[in-house]
Amino acid sequence: MDKKALVLIPSRYASTRFPGKPLAKISDRPMVQWVYDGCKSIVEDWKDSVVCVVTDNDEIEETVKGFGGHVVRVDDDVPSGSERIQIAYERYFKDQNFDYIVNVQGDEPLINGELLRELLVFQDTEGFDVGTVVKKMPMTDSGYTDINKVKAIYSNTSGKCHYFTRSSFPHNRNNTEGLSWFLHIGIYSFKPEVLKSFCTLRPSQYEEIECLEQLRMIDNGFSIGAVPTDMYLCGVDTPEDIEHIEGVLSGK
């Protein structure tokens, strides 16, 4: 596909639950390197695409440079990752004519370029304002009741996401066995003009209640489409998640 993607990985040192998370070692590499390396293969299919870490921290910047990665600084105090990547785009990449900007959360160490390609082809074909990723999960999964695992109210017929919530959704009123829910994976793809428009908007009512920036998109009429994936992905929220991922990587 003759398109160019700018893959930006916002990576901040500060974290309420896990300070220094991007530098946490997973096996032999810091987490930020796992994310960066996982994204790099997108360049193989989408020529002239760029992968870059966006940070406000000296140690993260030096770490990325140390493994040969591309990194830029955005020290501005902004409320969300989308605002951070918009500033990075305007400041460092605006004149390079990218077709899509992809926001990959810096705490998704198992991400890979294959998933990014699926997402970009989906959005380019279906025409949603914003693209993202969901994964079908059984009701028995512990994430169903975990407020750190965001649920997508997703239609597998239209591919559209209607809402996102930290609450257990859908509610299994009759305790029916075999039901499922959709886990939201924190990856977004935007056309540059859509990201710019989104970042001019004030935080919305439901965004402030749930602390989910994607609700600002929905509250303001942006359409969000999602690619379902079966890939094993595990976002890192706590140090215990690191232990879990290391177990997965070692085949335990």
N, C-alpha and C positions, 0 to 999 in steps of 0.2 A: 504494500500500500504506500502510495507516494505522499505521505504525510509526515509532519514533524511533531514530536511530543517533547515537552519539557517536564521531566519528572522531578518534583521538588519534595524533599524530605525534611519537614520542620523538626528540629532536634534541640530541645531546651534542657538545661541542666536541672532547673527547679522543678520539683514535683512534690505534691503534698504527701503522697503515699510512698514514693520511691525516689528520693533525691539522687541525682547522678545516673538516672536510669539508662541514658544512651551509652554510657561508658561501662555499664555492667558487663562482665565477661560471660559469654556463652561458649563453653569449651575453650577454644584458643583465641577467640576474637571478641572485641567489644560489640555490643548489640547494634550500634549504628553501622558498623561494617557489614554485619549480616544483612541488614536492610539494603544498604547501598549495593552490595554484591548481587543480591537477589533481583534488584531492579535493572542492573546493567544490560542484561541480555535483550531488553526491549530495543536497544540500538541496532541489533542485528537485523531486525525486520523493518523498523522505522528509521531509515537512514537520516543522519544529521540530527537525530534526537539527542537530548542531553539529560544526564542524571546529576543532581546536585543536592547537597545537604545545606539547609538554611539554619543557622544557629546564632545565638547571642552570647556564646560562652567560649572563652579562650581555650580551655582544655579540649572541648569537643572539636573546635576548629583545628587545633594542632593534631589531634588524633586522626581526623579525616585526611589532613594533608600527609600524615605519616604513612597511611596505607595507600597513598596515591589517588585519593578521591578528590572530587571537585566540591568546594565549599564556599559559601558567601555568608557575610554577616548582615543580620538585621537585628539591631539592638533596641528598636522601637518597642515601647510598651503597648502591646495590642491584645485584644481579648481572645483571639482564636487563631488556630493554625491557618485558616483561609486568609485572614488579614495579613498574616506574616508572609505567606507565599505571594500574595498580591503585591506587597511592597517589594519583595525580592524580584518579581517579574518586572515591575516598572523600573526598578533601579538598575538591574543588571542584564535583563534579557529582552526588553521590549522591542528592540530593533531587529530581532532575529526571526521574526515571522513564524512563530510556532502556531500550529493548528489547534493543539490542545495543551492544557496545563494539567498535570496530574499531581494531586496531593496525596502522598503516601505517608501514613503515620510512622514516626520513627520507632514505634514499639511493636512492629510487626516483623519479627526477625525471620519468619518462614515465607515471606512474600517472594514471588518470582516473576520473571518477565513474561512467562506464558499467560498468567492471569491478567497482567496489564494489557497485553495484546488483545485478549478476549474482550476486556472492558472497552478499549478504544474502538475496536471494530464494531462492537455493539452500539456504542453511542453514535459513531459515525453513520451507522446504518439506520438506527431507529429515531434519531433526532431529538432525544430528551435534552433538556437544558443542562442537566447534571447527570453524570453516570456514577454508579457505585457498585458494591458487591454485597451479596447476601449468601448465607449458608443455611440450608435446612437442617434443623436439629430436633431430636425427639423431646417430648415433654418431660421425659425422665432425666434429661441432662441437667446438671446442677446450675447451669447458666440461666435456666428459665426463671429462677427466683433470685438471681444475682443482679443487683442494680448496676454493677459495672459492665454487664453484658447487655448491649443495647439491642432491643427487638425491633425489627422492621415489619410494618404492616404492609405486606408485599403481595401483589397479585401475580401469580405465575402464568396467567393467561395474557395479560397486557404488558407484563414486565415493569409495571409502575409501583413505586413506593408511595403509599398514601399517608403514612405517619411513622414516627419513630418514638420509642418510649423505653424507659428503664424498668417500668412495671412488668409484671408477668402477663404476657399477652400472646395469644388469645387466652381468655379465661376458660378453663376446662370445667364447665358447670356440672356436667354429668359424670365427671371422672372417667371419660371414655378412653380406652387404651389405644395406643398406636397413633395418637395425634402428634402434630409437630408445630414448630414455630420457626421464624427466620431470624438468625443472628446477623446483625449488621457488621460488616467488616469495614474499618475506617479508611477507605480509599475513595477519593473523588476525582473525577475528570471533568474539566470545564473547557469550553471555548474561552479565550482570553476576555472577550467582551462580556460574557456571562459572569465570570469571576469579578470583573471590575464593577459591574452593576450590583452584584450581591454585596460587595464590600462597602457600598455607599449607604446601605440600609442599616437602620438602628436595630439592636437586638429586639426580638419579638417576644410577645407574652409567653408563649409555650417554650421558647428557647430558654428564657430566664427561669422558668419553673423546672424544666428537666435538665438544664445545663447541656443542651445539645444544639450546636450551631446549625445543623441541617434542618431544624424546625423553622429557622428564620427563612430558609429557602421556600419551604412549603407554605408558611404563613403569608408569603409575598407572591405566591402564584407560580414559582418555578416548578417545572416538572422534573422529577427524579426517577430515573430508570435504573434497574439493577440487573447485573449478571449473577445468576446462581452458580455457585462453585461447590465441588466436592473435595477440593484441596484441603489438606490439613493445615489450618492456620491457627495461631495462638498468640493473641496480643498479650503484652507484658504489662501488668498493673502492679504487681507486687514481687518481692524477691522470691517468693515461693513459685511464681510462674517460671522463673529462670530454671529452677530445679526440674520442673516438669518438662520444659523444652529440651534440656540436656538429656533427660531420660528418653524422650522421643528420638533425638538425634543418635543416641547410642543403641537404639533398638530395643530398649527395655519396655 
